[in-house]
Amino acid sequence: MKKNVAPLLAIAFVVAAISTGVFYGLFSGRLGATSPDLQRRSLVIAARSLERGTVLKLEDLRVAEVRLKAPLKGAFESPEKLVGATVIDPLDENEPVMAAGLAGTDSSSGGVPSGMRALSIHVYESSGIVALLRRGSKVDIQAVSERNGAFALNTVLQNVEVLSVSPADPAAGKSAVPIVTVLAKPMDSDVVALADSGTHLRVALRNPFDNETEPRKSLTVPDLYHSTESPKKRASNPASRDSLTASTAGAPAGGGAR
């Protein structure tokens, strides 16, 4: 009886070994495929504890090599870009330096350069142009106002850069308008804010290589008809002749003041 059991045990052992090998071969490849190799990435960390208000120097930072599947959002790979930035949230030694905890970098300031202001304006009747706007687009800002039934258009700013575009909210119905955020000089920020509150603003999209500006001017609806009249028709139009006489009567001889 014992002689018959021994061969059976040997056969069972061999079968178990083969099954284990097959099982490991089938599933080990799948387990390895679900854990892709992590890439080595550079990460800027604090070389020492940094208090709030610290202006970063190169010696305050160092670079650590870490393995990550994807770049860490808000982190930095090069310490040179952070020199001169100010610490907002205190950092412990070896803690990663994040954009949200700094001031004075383009990432933390929303792309607003030093000495400039970001302004949001409500844009009316320019839906076609707004659809073409992208970050970095250059536009002119025009203000349309109405007083006692008379409409006038003024160019408020020229050649300003677009920071962001927020489409109109469909839930707001007909009153919804897109909002465009632009960069402006501090001296122009009050003008834009007042124009946004008291007029309807439009935008005119520029060629990205066109940096020329012209003197600001005001245009009314009657000006449109005068500018489109031919010289012959303008001469035969009493109103045009009167306006022309009135405009030249006060001008000194010889083509204007010197």
Buried (B, 14 or more C-beta within 10 A) or exposed (E): EEEEEEEEEEEEEEEEEEEEEEEEEEEEEEEEEEEEEEEEBBBBBBBEEBEEEBEBEEEBBBBEEBEEEEEEEBBBEEBEEBBEBBBBEBBEEEBBBBBEBBEBBEBBBEBBEEEBBBBBBBBBEBEEBBEEBEEEBBBBBBBBBEEEEEEBBBBBBBEBBBBBBEEBEEEEEEEEBBBBBBBBEEEBBEBBBEBBEEBBBBBEBBEEEEEEEEEEEEBEEEEEEBEEEEEEEBEEBEEBEEBBEEEEEEEEEEEEEE
